[in-house]
Amino acid sequence: MKHQPLTHTPLENSRVLIRLFLFMVALFVVLFAGSALAAPATTAAPASLNVAAVELAVPTAVLVGDPDLGDAPDSTNHFGVVMEAYPGTQAHFPTVFDQTTGSPPGPKHLNRPLHYHLGPNISSEREADIGGDMDGINNIVPSANNPNNDNFDDSITSPGAFPHCQLRTITYNVTVIAGGTSTAYFNLYLDWNRNGQWGDTPLCPNGSFAPEWAVQNQLVTFPGPGSYTITSPVFTTFNQNPQQQMWLRAILSDAPATTNNGSGPLNGYQFGETEDYRLPGIIPTVPPTPVGHDGHD
């Protein structure tokens, strides 16, 4: 028996083409989804940087451009609450950026994108005393007189002692995330006289001045991404009461500082970080009293 060739009506041909198209679409979706699950996208680490350190130092939220502020106590806050720098001493450190609470503004680093920062780690916050904060708590909580809440103030790991009216330096660490050669400015403030503000210039008995703006716009150059350890210029200390706590502020920024009180520009810095430290008092060691010898063994 002779077989006739199979033929399809135009309607049947259309149905076949539609089924074939749907099959190809389904196959594409399965293959694409499988490859995405099997090989998640990764971001290449900058040269010379430890990958684990970069992932810890630069959380995703920071990479998209979140600011950084300090965490020293500030009585010009959004709650109108007086904070203390030390027991019985009102805090006048400029930390809150919003100038409607009272000037001057605290330093704010926009970091869009994040280019460099102090130490190996950084966390971000929208403002010092209100709004979202990556640490889970605002840098300062005025109602509880609770400052010093930034978890990643980590560039000055061993500030050491500050002998009264002596010359010394300080060592700090910087992490550069990306880019070619770049420059930054480093500034250091210390509340030598413990009056709750930076900006004074005490006079030492030998006639030397000890500005609380101890390091003024040290220019540092970075050849590229990496971790850097830097020594500050020499400055004069003033520390009549080393057993008392003392507030220190370190600022790394793309523009020079212009004030002696640790404040920032009205529009903020483009890059960098501010770190505030409440240094513990150092209790002088007293040599043991010699025990008399009574002649008996």
One Martini backbone bead per residue (centre of mass of N, CA, C, O) as a GRO file, in nm:
protein
  297
    1MET     BB    1   0.098   0.035   0.022
    2LYS     BB    2   0.060   0.374  -0.036
    3HIS     BB    3   0.193   0.647   0.111
    4GLN     BB    4   0.101   0.946   0.227
    5PRO     BB    5   0.185   1.244   0.286
    6LEU     BB    6   0.210   1.448   0.540
    7THR     BB    7  -0.032   1.687   0.651
    8HIS     BB    8  -0.102   2.039   0.740
    9THR     BB    9  -0.259   2.271   0.868
   10PRO     BB   10  -0.226   2.592   0.945
   11LEU     BB   11  -0.317   2.555   1.241
   12GLU     BB   12  -0.118   2.327   1.313
   13ASN     BB   13   0.142   2.482   1.251
   14SER     BB   14   0.104   2.698   1.468
   15ARG     BB   15   0.105   2.511   1.713
   16VAL     BB   16   0.390   2.403   1.676
   17LEU     BB   17   0.539   2.674   1.695
   18ILE     BB   18   0.443   2.750   1.977
   19ARG     BB   19   0.558   2.503   2.126
   20LEU     BB   20   0.853   2.551   2.044
   21PHE     BB   21   0.882   2.832   2.175
   22LEU     BB   22   0.813   2.750   2.467
   23PHE     BB   23   1.042   2.546   2.497
   24MET     BB   24   1.278   2.745   2.457
   25VAL     BB   25   1.211   2.930   2.692
   26ALA     BB   26   1.227   2.721   2.918
   27LEU     BB   27   1.521   2.636   2.865
   28PHE     BB   28   1.650   2.912   2.915
   29VAL     BB   29   1.559   2.951   3.209
   30VAL     BB   30   1.694   2.701   3.328
   31LEU     BB   31   1.987   2.763   3.240
   32PHE     BB   32   2.015   3.045   3.370
   33ALA     BB   33   1.944   2.972   3.665
   34GLY     BB   34   2.161   2.755   3.705
   35SER     BB   35   2.409   2.937   3.655
   36ALA     BB   36   2.348   3.141   3.882
   37LEU     BB   37   2.362   2.931   4.117
   38ALA     BB   38   2.649   2.809   4.051
   39ALA     BB   39   2.758   3.128   3.977
   40PRO     BB   40   2.815   3.367   4.162
   41ALA     BB   41   2.873   3.679   4.192
   42THR     BB   42   3.181   3.864   4.194
   43THR     BB   43   3.422   4.073   4.357
   44ALA     BB   44   3.702   4.208   4.297
   45ALA     BB   45   3.987   4.252   4.453
   46PRO     BB   46   4.209   4.454   4.530
   47ALA     BB   47   4.515   4.507   4.513
   48SER     BB   48   4.689   4.411   4.810
   49LEU     BB   49   4.430   4.282   4.936
   50ASN     BB   50   4.249   4.140   5.174
   51VAL     BB   51   3.956   3.991   5.130
   52ALA     BB   52   3.843   3.965   5.418
   53ALA     BB   53   3.899   4.258   5.498
   54VAL     BB   54   3.721   4.392   5.284
   55GLU     BB   55   3.450   4.263   5.359
   56LEU     BB   56   3.455   4.386   5.648
   57ALA     BB   57   3.520   4.693   5.577
   58VAL     BB   58   3.294   4.666   5.322
   59PRO     BB   59   2.996   4.693   5.327
   60THR     BB   60   2.738   4.709   5.115
   61ALA     BB   61   2.615   4.978   5.221
   62VAL     BB   62   2.878   5.140   5.169
   63LEU     BB   63   2.918   5.100   4.859
   64VAL     BB   64   2.653   5.279   4.786
   65GLY     BB   65   2.672   5.535   4.987
   66ASP     BB   66   2.759   5.600   5.305
   67PRO     BB   67   2.803   5.766   5.579
   68ASP     BB   68   3.029   5.937   5.816
   69LEU     BB   69   3.069   5.967   6.176
   70GLY     BB   70   3.098   6.055   6.484
   71ASP     BB   71   3.111   5.975   6.877
   72ALA     BB   72   3.107   6.225   7.031
   73PRO     BB   73   2.986   6.426   7.250
   74ASP     BB   74   2.670   6.626   7.199
   75SER     BB   75   2.466   6.906   7.292
   76THR     BB   76   2.390   6.955   6.973
   77ASN     BB   77   2.109   6.794   6.945
   78HIS     BB   78   1.790   6.662   6.860
   79PHE     BB   79   1.707   6.667   7.194
   80GLY     BB   80   1.838   6.888   7.384
   81VAL     BB   81   2.074   6.731   7.534
   82VAL     BB   82   2.293   6.713   7.779
   83MET     BB   83   2.629   6.627   7.757
   84GLU     BB   84   2.910   6.439   7.867
   85ALA     BB   85   3.254   6.414   7.873
   86TYR     BB   86   3.264   6.436   8.184
   87PRO     BB   87   3.218   6.440   8.497
   88GLY     BB   88   3.069   6.762   8.508
   89THR     BB   89   3.124   6.794   8.182
   90GLN     BB   90   3.041   6.950   7.915
   91ALA     BB   91   2.966   6.887   7.581
   92HIS     BB   92   3.141   7.045   7.271
   93PHE     BB   93   3.137   6.843   7.045
   94PRO     BB   94   3.138   6.814   6.697
   95THR     BB   95   2.898   6.573   6.555
   96VAL     BB   96   2.651   6.682   6.457
   97PHE     BB   97   2.549   6.790   6.138
   98ASP     BB   98   2.298   6.934   6.193
   99GLN     BB   99   2.257   7.287   6.198
  100THR     BB  100   1.975   7.318   6.354
  101THR     BB  101   2.106   7.233   6.645
  102GLY     BB  102   2.385   7.362   6.600
  103SER     BB  103   2.678   7.512   6.589
  104PRO     BB  104   2.888   7.321   6.456
  105PRO     BB  105   2.953   7.083   6.235
  106GLY     BB  106   3.005   6.776   6.192
  107PRO     BB  107   3.178   6.541   6.048
  108LYS     BB  108   3.109   6.440   5.701
  109HIS     BB  109   3.113   6.140   5.498
  110LEU     BB  110   2.981   6.037   5.200
  111ASN     BB  111   3.099   5.804   5.022
  112ARG     BB  112   3.056   5.857   4.677
  113PRO     BB  113   3.239   5.655   4.691
  114LEU     BB  114   3.435   5.444   4.846
  115HIS     BB  115   3.792   5.505   4.892
  116TYR     BB  116   3.866   5.578   5.203
  117HIS     BB  117   3.997   5.480   5.537
  118LEU     BB  118   4.018   5.416   5.858
  119GLY     BB  119   4.145   5.146   5.888
  120PRO     BB  120   3.996   4.824   5.824
  121ASN     BB  121   3.719   4.962   5.919
  122ILE     BB  122   3.359   5.036   5.846
  123SER     BB  123   3.080   5.238   5.929
  124SER     BB  124   2.742   5.355   5.890
  125GLU     BB  125   2.561   5.679   5.885
  126ARG     BB  126   2.334   5.941   5.865
  127GLU     BB  127   2.366   6.006   6.176
  128ALA     BB  128   2.465   6.040   6.505
  129ASP     BB  129   2.145   6.043   6.663
  130ILE     BB  130   1.991   5.949   6.397
  131GLY     BB  131   1.884   5.688   6.238
  132GLY     BB  132   2.058   5.490   6.055
  133ASP     BB  133   2.274   5.205   6.169
  134MET     BB  134   2.504   4.950   6.134
  135ASP     BB  135   2.542   4.900   6.459
  136GLY     BB  136   2.231   4.939   6.590
  137ILE     BB  137   2.346   5.221   6.697
  138ASN     BB  138   2.398   5.517   6.773
  139ASN     BB  139   2.672   5.699   6.827
  140ILE     BB  140   2.464   5.877   6.989
  141VAL     BB  141   2.278   5.891   7.316
  142PRO     BB  142   2.154   6.148   7.480
  143SER     BB  143   1.939   6.035   7.689
  144ALA     BB  144   2.197   5.841   7.805
  145ASN     BB  145   2.479   5.951   7.781
  146ASN     BB  146   2.575   5.783   7.494
  147PRO     BB  147   2.869   5.729   7.358
  148ASN     BB  148   3.088   5.546   7.166
  149ASN     BB  149   2.926   5.341   6.923
  150ASP     BB  150   3.150   5.282   6.729
  151ASN     BB  151   3.293   4.974   6.613
  152PHE     BB  152   3.523   5.122   6.390
  153ASP     BB  153   3.761   5.234   6.584
  154ASP     BB  154   4.085   5.123   6.428
  155SER     BB  155   4.359   5.303   6.366
  156ILE     BB  156   4.430   5.340   6.685
  157THR     BB  157   4.562   5.088   6.879
  158SER     BB  158   4.832   5.254   7.022
  159PRO     BB  159   4.856   5.549   7.173
  160GLY     BB  160   4.946   5.568   7.450
  161ALA     BB  161   5.127   5.793   7.607
  162PHE     BB  162   5.117   6.150   7.744
  163PRO     BB  163   5.351   6.323   7.830
  164HIS     BB  164   5.421   6.608   7.975
  165CYS     BB  165   5.551   6.821   7.763
  166GLN     BB  166   5.601   6.649   7.493
  167LEU     BB  167   5.740   6.478   7.227
  168ARG     BB  168   5.528   6.331   6.965
  169THR     BB  169   5.370   6.055   6.809
  170ILE     BB  170   5.145   5.892   6.570
  171THR     BB  171   4.984   5.587   6.473
  172TYR     BB  172   4.820   5.496   6.159
  173ASN     BB  173   4.552   5.355   5.964
  174VAL     BB  174   4.495   5.276   5.608
  175THR     BB  175   4.232   5.228   5.360
  176VAL     BB  176   4.242   5.145   5.014
  177ILE     BB  177   4.021   5.052   4.767
  178ALA     BB  178   4.054   5.250   4.505
  179GLY     BB  179   4.253   5.342   4.254
  180GLY     BB  180   4.488   5.553   4.227
  181THR     BB  181   4.636   5.813   4.297
  182SER     BB  182   4.614   5.963   4.627
  183THR     BB  183   4.482   6.211   4.853
  184ALA     BB  184   4.514   6.325   5.202
  185TYR     BB  185   4.389   6.431   5.528
  186PHE     BB  186   4.532   6.470   5.857
  187ASN     BB  187   4.365   6.491   6.183
  188LEU     BB  188   4.433   6.603   6.532
  189TYR     BB  189   4.254   6.575   6.848
  190LEU     BB  190   4.299   6.705   7.193
  191ASP     BB  191   4.180   6.720   7.536
  192TRP     BB  192   4.397   6.835   7.745
  193ASN     BB  193   4.196   7.004   7.967
  194ARG     BB  194   3.909   6.876   8.001
  195ASN     BB  195   3.652   7.085   7.873
  196GLY     BB  196   3.481   6.955   7.618
  197GLN     BB  197   3.696   7.067   7.397
  198TRP     BB  198   3.829   7.186   7.104
  199GLY     BB  199   4.099   7.461   7.059
  200ASP     BB  200   4.314   7.484   7.251
  201THR     BB  201   4.633   7.647   7.400
  202PRO     BB  202   4.847   7.536   7.589
  203LEU     BB  203   5.103   7.608   7.838
  204CYS     BB  204   5.413   7.538   7.903
  205PRO     BB  205   5.670   7.582   8.128
  206ASN     BB  206   5.885   7.615   7.872
  207GLY     BB  207   5.692   7.785   7.646
  208SER     BB  208   5.526   7.576   7.509
  209PHE     BB  209   5.293   7.489   7.278
  210ALA     BB  210   4.964   7.289   7.293
  211PRO     BB  211   4.772   7.207   7.064
  212GLU     BB  212   4.471   7.042   7.012
  213TRP     BB  213   4.562   7.079   6.719
  214ALA     BB  214   4.810   6.870   6.664
  215VAL     BB  215   4.726   6.782   6.367
  216GLN     BB  216   4.775   6.973   6.055
  217ASN     BB  217   4.727   6.868   5.756
  218GLN     BB  218   4.833   6.593   5.669
  219LEU     BB  219   4.990   6.489   5.382
  220VAL     BB  220   4.877   6.205   5.193
  221THR     BB  221   5.002   5.937   4.979
  222PHE     BB  222   4.850   5.705   4.744
  223PRO     BB  223   4.932   5.471   4.491
  224GLY     BB  224   4.699   5.269   4.599
  225PRO     BB  225   4.576   4.998   4.687
  226GLY     BB  226   4.560   4.942   5.049
  227SER     BB  227   4.769   4.918   5.336
  228TYR     BB  228   4.848   5.175   5.583
  229THR     BB  229   5.129   5.307   5.770
  230ILE     BB  230   5.131   5.606   5.973
  231THR     BB  231   5.316   5.895   6.065
  232SER     BB  232   5.316   6.161   6.239
  233PRO     BB  233   5.383   6.445   6.332
  234VAL     BB  234   5.516   6.641   6.555
  235PHE     BB  235   5.401   6.696   6.896
  236THR     BB  236   5.264   6.866   7.172
  237THR     BB  237   5.201   6.801   7.492
  238PHE     BB  238   4.917   6.801   7.746
  239ASN     BB  239   4.931   6.629   8.081
  240GLN     BB  240   4.847   6.681   8.403
  241ASN     BB  241   4.606   6.433   8.392
  242PRO     BB  242   4.658   6.110   8.313
  243GLN     BB  243   4.416   5.971   8.488
  244GLN     BB  244   4.235   6.096   8.282
  245GLN     BB  245   4.024   6.123   8.056
  246MET     BB  246   4.030   6.143   7.678
  247TRP     BB  247   3.954   6.315   7.386
  248LEU     BB  248   3.980   6.186   7.048
  249ARG     BB  249   4.041   6.306   6.707
  250ALA     BB  250   4.015   6.153   6.378
  251ILE     BB  251   4.090   6.274   6.039
  252LEU     BB  252   3.995   6.167   5.708
  253SER     BB  253   4.038   6.362   5.403
  254ASP     BB  254   4.000   6.545   5.091
  255ALA     BB  255   4.010   6.797   5.281
  256PRO     BB  256   4.096   7.049   5.458
  257ALA     BB  257   4.106   7.179   5.753
  258THR     BB  258   3.971   7.501   5.919
  259THR     BB  259   3.953   7.405   6.221
  260ASN     BB  260   4.018   7.366   6.590
  261ASN     BB  261   3.732   7.184   6.681
  262GLY     BB  262   3.648   6.930   6.478
  263SER     BB  263   3.500   7.022   6.246
  264GLY     BB  264   3.308   7.068   5.948
  265PRO     BB  265   3.177   7.110   5.662
  266LEU     BB  266   2.869   7.209   5.545
  267ASN     BB  267   2.883   6.964   5.302
  268GLY     BB  268   3.106   6.797   5.356
  269TYR     BB  269   3.278   6.526   5.278
  270GLN     BB  270   3.358   6.298   5.033
  271PHE     BB  271   3.585   6.155   5.207
  272GLY     BB  272   3.627   5.916   5.465
  273GLU     BB  273   3.697   5.955   5.831
  274THR     BB  274   3.572   5.947   6.171
  275GLU     BB  275   3.748   5.920   6.489
  276ASP     BB  276   3.660   5.842   6.828
  277TYR     BB  277   3.829   5.871   7.154
  278ARG     BB  278   3.819   5.728   7.484
  279LEU     BB  279   4.065   5.769   7.681
  280PRO     BB  280   4.220   5.629   7.923
  281GLY     BB  281   4.344   5.646   8.213
  282ILE     BB  282   4.672   5.676   8.361
  283ILE     BB  283   4.806   5.510   8.619
  284PRO     BB  284   5.047   5.555   8.819
  285THR     BB  285   5.319   5.391   8.911
  286VAL     BB  286   5.409   5.232   9.218
  287PRO     BB  287   5.658   5.153   9.389
  288PRO     BB  288   5.758   4.932   9.593
  289THR     BB  289   5.798   4.880   9.921
  290PRO     BB  290   6.049   4.818  10.106
  291VAL     BB  291   6.158   4.548  10.293
  292GLY     BB  292   6.275   4.494  10.585
  293HIS     BB  293   6.556   4.361  10.752
  294ASP     BB  294   6.568   4.148  11.055
  295GLY     BB  295   6.807   3.910  11.040
  296HIS     BB  296   6.627   3.676  10.946
  297ASP     BB  297   6.596   3.362  10.762
   0.00000   0.00000   0.00000
